[in-house]
Amino acid sequence: MLDKKKLFIVIAAITTGSAAMMAMLTIAAINMNTQRMVLVGIFVAAGLITSVLIYGAASALITNSSVDASDKHTAADSTAEERVAPVFDPKAAQTLMILQKKGRLIDFLQEDISGYDDKQIGHAIRAIHAGCREALMEYMKIEPVRHEQEGHEVTVGAGFDPSSVRLTGNVTGQPPFRGVLRHCGWRVVATSLPETSEGHDLSIVEPAEVEIL
């Protein structure tokens, strides 16, 4: 970024020097003939024009520097606001709404189950599992990432996608890697979420229920 104070000092020095030179030439021209006086006049005019051009260029540089700094500051503030702004994905909320409607998944996850024994939890999970599985089968098509049988040895070749295969255990050297498939992984192939009515607030995954007495 330009230092305004230093730049104006340089401009002042150049302008002062030009003025002094022009004064000296003017004094010397008193004893000169007409032809030489014309040449001196040309030098004086050139000096004045040069000083004006230098001042104008310096002023433009300072103005542009200030505008650029202001634009960068505004862009940085805008980026920071976007980074911290909360994000709402209607489709994600709709998926959660379906799992709540079919299997009451949110109710189960929000419940403190530390006070229940395994038998009580097992009984509750059976209904939740059935409802969520039904929703999954109805609205999403999911397939395994790896089709080998879990527990069998597999090979992970060079250039594998880290987002689709997670390596664990003693990972050293370069691929190909030999290991045991502990989980097949899952990939969403297609979704068929139902259309929602206009004006429906998708942030509400389960409406409050009030029984009128």
N, C-alpha and C positions, 0 to 999 in steps of 0.2 A: 504494500500500500504506500502511496506517495506521502511524503512529509511536507505539509503545506508551508510550515514556517521556513524550512530550509529552502524550498523552491522559491518563495517570495524573496528571500535574501539574495539568491542567485540572480533573479530577475532585476532586483534593484541595483545590484552591482553592475550588470551588463548595461542597464539603462543609464546609470550615472557615468560609466566609462564612455558610452557613446556620446552623451551630452558634453562631457569634457573635451572629447576629441573634436566635436563639432565647433565648440567655442574657440579652441585653439586654431582650427582651420579658418574660422571667420576672421579672427584677429590678424592672422598671417595674410589673408586675402586683401587687406586694406592697401598694402603696398604692391599688389599684383596688378597686371594688366587685365583687360576685359576678358580675354580668352581664358586665363587662369582662374579668374573669378567665377566664370561659368562652370569650370571643372569642379571647383570647390563647392559650388552650389549643388551640383549633382551628387557629390560625396555626402553633403549634409542631408539632402533628401533621402538618399539611400539609407543613411544611418537611422533617420527617424522611422522610415518604413520598416526596417529590420527590427527596431525596438518594439514597434506596435505588433508585428507578427509574432515575436517571441512572447510578449505578454498575452496575446490572444490564445496562442497554442497552449501555454502553461495553464491559463484559466480553464480551457476546455478539458485538459487532462485531469485537473483537480475535480471539476464537476462530474466527469465520467467516472472517476474513481469513487466519489461519494455515492453516486447512483448505483454502481456495481456492488459496493459494500452493503447498501441498503437492500438491494434485491437479494443478495446472498443471505442476509440476516432474515428477511421475510420468508425465503424458501426454506431455511433451516427451521424456523418456527413452525411453518406449515407441516414439514415432514415430521417434526416432533409431535405435533398434535395428532397427525394420522397414526403415528406409531402407538400412542397411548389410548387412542379412541377405541371403545369396545366394539366388537364385531358381532353382528347377529346374522346367523345363517338360517333362513326360513326352512330349508329342506332338512337340516339337522334337527331343528325343533319339531318338525312334522314327524320325523322318524321316532324321536323320543315320545311324542304324543301317541303314536301307534303302539309302541311297546308298553306304554302306561295303560292304554285302553284295553289291550289284549291280555297283558299279563301283570298289570299293576306293578311294573318294575320300579318306578320311582318310589312308590310307597314302601316297597321292600328295602331299597337301598337307603332310604332316609330313616328307616326304623333302627333303633338301637337294639341289636339282637344279643347283646352280651348277657342279658338276664335269662335267656332261653336255653334249654338243653338241646342236644343234637337231634333228639327225636322230634321235638317241636319244630325245629328249624327245617328238618327234612320233610315234614308234612307240608309246611308252607311252600317250600321250594317246588314241590311237585306241580302245584297249580300254576306258579309263576313260570316254570319251565315250559309247560304245555302252551300257555298263552303266548309267550315270547317266541317260541318255536313256530307257532301258527303264523304270527305276524311276519317273521323272517321268511318263511316259505311263500307267503302270499305276495309280498311286496319287493323282495330282493332275490336276485339270482347270485349265489355264491359258490365258488369252486375252490379246491385246494391249490395252493401255490406249488407244492411238490406232490406228485401222485404216487411216489413210492410208499411202501408200507412203513408206518412208524415203528422204530426199533431196529430197522435194517440199515446196513451200511450204504451210504450214498457218496457221490463225488460232486464237489462244487468246483466247476471249471473256472478258468481265467475269464475276466470280464464280467463276472456275476454282478447282479444288481444288489447292493447292500440293503436297499429298502425292501427287497423281497426275500432275502436270505440273511438271517442273523447268525453269525458265527460265535460259538461259545467254547469254553474249555481252553486247551493248550493251542492257541492260534499263533503259529510262528512260520516264518518263511513266506513263500509265494504260492499262489494257486497253481495247479489244482490241489484241493484239500480232500482228504478222506475222513469221513466222520459218520456218526450215527444220527439218523433223523429222529429227533425228539418230538417235533411237532410239524405237521404238514403245512401249517399256515393257511390263511384264507384270503381270497381275492374276490372283490365285488365285480361281477361281470355286467350286471344290469340292474336298474332299479325301476319300479313302476308305482311310484307313490300316487295316491289318488288326487284328483283335482280338488281344490278347496274353493269354497264359495267366496264371492267378492266381498271384501270388508272383514273377512274372518281374521282375527288376530292370532297368528301362528306362534306368538310368544307364550300364549296360554296353552300349555300341554295338557292341563287337566283343570277344568273349571271348578270353582268352589261349589259345594252342594249345600243347599239350604232347604230343610224340610219345613213346609208351612204347616203350622198346627191349627 
